[in-house]
Every structure is written in C-alpha cells, then in structure tokens.
Amino acid sequence: MTNNDIIRRIRYLFNFSDKQVVELFKLANESATIEHVSGWLKKEEDPTLLEISDRDLAVFLNGLIILKRGKKDGPQPEPEDPLSNNMILKKLKIALDLTSDDMLNLYASIDKPIGKHELSAFFRNPNHRKYEQCMDQYLRNFLNALQTSYKGK
C-alpha cells in the first residue's frame, strides 16, 4: 500500500475535508497546505499526484491521535521516518482506542480472521525475536474492516 492510499482511506473513513486534514497537521504542531492535501489525495494515475512522505503521514496520524484521544502532557512524539505498516497499525489502534480483541473482531467481521499471537507480533519491538512485519494485506484488511464497521458497508 502506498502512503497516499492510506491517507485517502483514512480521510474517507472519517469524512475529513481537505481543511480538516490541514487542521490535523496543526494539532500535531506541523503545517500542510490545502494544495499539498489536494495533491496527496489525487488518484494514483493522476500525473499531478504528490507523494506523501512517511514523515508527513506520521504527522497526519499523530494529529488523528490528538483529535480522537486528546493531547498528551509533555513533549509530543516525533513523527517517524521511515514509517512501517506496524507503526501505522499501532497509531490507528491508539487513535481509535481499540483493544486487541476489538482488532481481532474487526478482522473476523470481514472474514479475514487472524490469531491473537499473530496480532501481538505486529506490536512487538522490532528487535524482539517474535516480531512480525505487518504486510500490506493485513493493513489493507484492517482498513477495510474499519470502513465496514464505521461506514456500515
């Protein structure tokens, strides 16, 4: 999955306007313009598509966490660069205040069940021997499950 696909799906999931996406960046103490957002959200085949960087996607997800959960005390986390699917999944879990059971139920709701140990391996430290890289299909399935759950499709 591309970063542009991820931001498009999350924007659609929450019905964010371009202006609201800009506001998410402000929540994370960063700036983005309407022109940037519009460029990031264009279709893959559009020649005027702007690639969103890992850092900018991390800022967007940090803004989503702040919007949904509130700003935490102390210094704000630095946006990750590079950003992995594991980090994206973790940020969505935090933003939506999901438990592991909630996530397992979401996967099962679209007939793509995964095991508890498989899911927990995605959230381990990358240096842990049982760490597993979250492949694109797991992230795509999770976003599809969120869409089905939130949009009722």
C-alpha positions, 0 to 999 in steps of 0.5 A: 500500500502506498502512503497516499492510499492510506491517507485517502482511506483514512480521510474517507473513513472519517469524512475529513475535508481537505481543511480538516486534514490541514487542521490535523497537521496543526494539532500535531504542531506541523503545517500542510497546505490545502494544495499539498492535501489536494495533491496527496489525495489525487488518484494514483494515475493522476500525473499531478499526484504528490507523494506523501512522505512517511514523515508527513503521514506520521504527522497526519496520524499523530494529529488523528491521535490528538483529535480522537484521544486528546493531547498528551502532557509533555513533549509530543512524539516525533513523527517517524521516518521511515514509517512501517505498516506496524507503526501505522497499525499501532497509531490507528489502534491508539487513535481509535482506542481499540483493544486487541480483541476489538482488532481481532473482531474487526478482522473476523467481521470481514472474514479475514480472521487472524490469531491473537499471537499473530496480532501481538507480533505486529506490536512487538519491538522490532528487535524482539525475536517474535516480531512480525512485519505487518504486510500490506494485506493485513493493513489493507484488511484492517482498513477495510474492516474499519470502513465496514464497521464505521461506514456500515458497508 
